[in-house]
Amino acid sequence: MERIKSETFFHAKPENLNCAQSILKGFQQELNIPQSRIDDFRAFGGGQADGGLCGALYAAETLLAERGKLSVLQQFRDKAGGVACREIKRNAKTPCMKCVSIADELLEQNLNI
């Protein structure tokens, strides 16, 4: 069965998941992520992650670090035009849905899923 991409869950009813939660939800089955952890990541959407980091990037970086994988920060910056939520929205004008898609793609590549 093919994995459902993270962007499918972004702001979708009934859960209305934010960017950070959508990344975890997109990899929930493959990485055995409990729903309680996805719920906890509500705190990291909308530029609320450490240092104002994009929530989708924050979630991807967290999952990669937990598995001993390298950061995708630079690759994300190259594709999204920044790493901080405010910077991405104001300067690069990259939509949040696109950031979720980029983070999903980079995470999938680096975890070989």
C-alpha positions in Angstrom: 0.0 0.0 0.0 1.3 3.4 -1.0 2.0 6.0 1.7 -0.5 8.9 1.9 1.5 12.2 1.4 1.6 14.6 4.3 -0.1 17.4 2.3 -3.3 15.3 2.2 -3.7 15.9 5.9 -2.9 19.6 6.0 -5.9 21.6 7.2 -8.2 18.7 6.1 -11.4 18.0 7.9 -12.1 16.7 10.5 -8.7 16.9 12.2 -7.5 20.3 10.7 -3.9 19.4 11.2 -1.2 22.1 11.1 2.0 21.9 9.0 4.0 20.1 11.7 1.3 17.6 12.5 0.7 16.9 8.9 4.3 15.7 8.5 4.0 13.3 11.4 0.6 12.1 10.2 2.0 11.4 6.7 4.6 9.1 8.2 2.5 7.7 11.1 2.2 4.2 9.7 5.8 3.8 8.5 7.4 5.2 11.6 4.9 4.0 14.1 4.1 7.5 15.4 1.4 7.5 18.1 -1.6 9.8 17.7 -0.7 11.5 21.0 2.6 12.7 19.5 0.8 14.1 16.5 -1.5 15.9 18.9 1.5 17.3 20.8 2.9 18.8 17.6 0.0 21.2 17.4 2.3 23.5 19.4 4.8 23.8 16.5 2.6 25.0 13.6 2.3 28.6 12.3 5.8 29.7 13.1 5.7 28.5 16.7 8.5 26.0 16.4 11.9 26.8 18.0 13.5 29.9 16.4 10.4 30.5 14.3 11.3 27.5 12.1 8.7 26.3 9.6 6.6 23.7 11.4 6.8 21.2 8.5 10.6 21.5 8.5 10.7 21.3 12.3 8.8 18.0 12.2 10.9 16.6 9.4 14.2 17.6 11.2 12.9 16.1 14.5 12.0 12.7 12.8 15.4 12.7 11.0 17.4 13.5 14.1 15.6 10.7 16.1 16.7 8.3 13.5 20.3 9.5 13.3 19.9 11.0 9.8 21.4 14.2 8.5 19.6 17.5 8.4 17.7 18.6 5.4 17.7 22.3 6.4 19.8 23.5 3.5 17.8 21.5 0.9 14.6 22.9 2.4 15.9 26.4 2.2 16.9 26.0 -1.4 13.4 24.7 -2.3 11.2 26.9 0.0 13.3 30.1 0.0 13.9 30.1 3.7 13.6 28.0 6.9 11.7 30.4 9.2 8.0 30.6 8.8 7.9 34.4 8.6 10.8 34.5 6.2 9.1 31.9 3.9 5.8 33.7 3.9 7.0 37.3 3.5 10.1 37.0 1.3 9.7 33.7 -0.7 5.9 33.8 -0.6 6.0 30.0 -0.6 2.5 28.7 0.5 2.4 26.5 3.6 1.0 23.6 1.6 4.1 23.7 -0.6 6.3 23.7 2.5 4.5 20.6 3.8 5.1 19.0 0.3 8.8 19.9 0.3 9.3 18.6 3.9 7.5 15.4 3.0 9.6 14.8 -0.1 12.9 15.4 1.7 11.9 13.2 4.6 10.8 10.4 2.3 14.1 10.6 0.4 16.3 10.7 3.5 14.5 7.8 5.3 14.3 5.8 2.1 10.6 5.2 2.4 
